């Protein structure tokens, strides 16, 4: 059984792991954004980076803030603000990415080569 004294240590490890996971996701996203060749793949890499690279560190910082006794009652404010910000990013980032991709597709700005199928506008594939 886990004692009460070990709980903050476990929470600190989990929070730090989430921070490191977010940093790794941001790095992988940056590499993918650099290496991918067309707009839609780059948009995918940027969206993954914005979700993984911001939501995980925000949740990790919320968990870490709970364990810091020096913050006093403000640790709950920091943790709550981090969770709310993570939720907002989690909801709005995919919607913004979808709106951007749809707008670019409707404006016929970005062409994909090789194009296998485009059910929305077949003439973009030809």
C-alpha positions in Angstrom: 0.0 0.0 0.0 1.2 3.5 -0.8 1.7 5.8 2.2 0.6 9.4 2.3 4.2 10.6 2.2 4.9 8.8 -1.1 1.9 10.3 -2.9 3.5 13.7 -3.7 6.6 11.9 -5.0 4.4 9.8 -7.4 2.5 12.9 -8.5 5.8 14.7 -9.2 7.1 11.8 -11.3 3.8 11.7 -13.3 3.8 15.5 -13.8 7.4 15.5 -14.9 6.8 12.6 -17.2 3.9 14.5 -18.9 6.1 17.5 -19.3 8.8 15.4 -21.0 6.2 13.7 -23.2 5.0 17.1 -24.3 8.5 18.2 -25.1 9.1 15.1 -27.1 5.8 15.5 -29.0 6.7 19.1 -29.8 10.1 18.0 -31.1 8.6 15.2 -33.3 6.0 17.6 -34.6 8.7 20.1 -35.6 10.6 17.4 -37.4 7.4 16.2 -39.2 6.5 19.8 -40.1 10.0 20.2 -41.7 10.0 16.8 -43.5 6.5 16.5 -44.8 6.0 17.7 -48.4 2.5 19.0 -48.8 0.2 21.4 -46.9 -2.2 18.9 -45.4 0.6 16.7 -44.0 2.3 19.7 -42.5 -1.0 20.8 -41.1 -1.4 17.4 -39.5 2.0 17.6 -37.9 1.4 21.1 -36.6 -2.0 20.0 -35.1 -0.5 17.0 -33.4 2.2 19.3 -32.0 -0.2 21.8 -30.7 -2.4 19.2 -29.0 0.3 16.8 -27.6 2.9 19.6 -27.2 0.5 21.7 -25.1 -2.1 19.6 -23.5 0.3 17.1 -21.9 2.6 19.8 -20.4 -0.4 21.7 -19.1 -1.8 18.7 -17.4 1.7 17.8 -16.1 2.1 21.3 -14.7 -1.3 21.1 -13.0 -0.2 17.9 -11.3 3.1 19.4 -10.3 1.4 22.6 -9.0 -0.7 20.4 -6.7 2.4 19.0 -5.0 4.1 22.3 -4.4 3.3 23.3 -0.8 5.0 26.7 -1.1 2.2 28.0 -3.4 -0.3 27.7 -0.6 -3.9 27.9 -1.7 -2.7 29.3 -5.1 -1.6 25.9 -6.1 -5.3 25.0 -6.7 -5.7 28.1 -8.8 -2.6 27.2 -10.9 -3.8 23.6 -11.3 -7.3 24.6 -12.2 -6.2 27.2 -14.7 -3.9 24.7 -16.4 -6.7 22.1 -16.7 -9.1 24.7 -18.1 -6.4 25.8 -20.6 -5.7 22.2 -21.6 -9.4 21.6 -22.2 -9.8 24.7 -24.3 -6.8 23.7 -26.5 -8.0 20.2 -26.7 -11.4 21.4 -28.0 -10.3 24.3 -30.3 -7.1 23.0 -31.9 -8.7 20.3 -34.0 -11.6 22.6 -35.0 -9.2 25.3 -36.1 -7.1 22.8 -38.1 -10.2 21.5 -39.8 -11.4 25.0 -40.7 -8.0 25.9 -42.1 -7.8 22.7 -44.2 -11.4 23.1 -45.5 -10.7 26.8 -46.4 -7.6 25.9 -48.3 -9.3 23.1 -50.1 -12.3 25.2 -51.1 -10.0 28.0 -52.3 -8.1 25.4 -54.4 -4.8 26.8 -53.1 -2.9 23.6 -52.2 -2.6 20.7 -54.6 -1.6 17.3 -53.5 0.8 15.2 -55.7 0.3 12.4 -56.2 -3.5 12.6 -55.7 -5.3 9.3 -55.4 -8.8 10.5 -54.8 -10.6 13.7 -53.9 -14.3 13.1 -53.3 -15.1 16.7 -52.5 -13.6 18.1 -55.8 -12.5 15.6 -58.4 -11.0 18.2 -60.7 -8.3 19.0 -58.1 -7.0 15.5 -58.6 -6.8 15.7 -62.4 
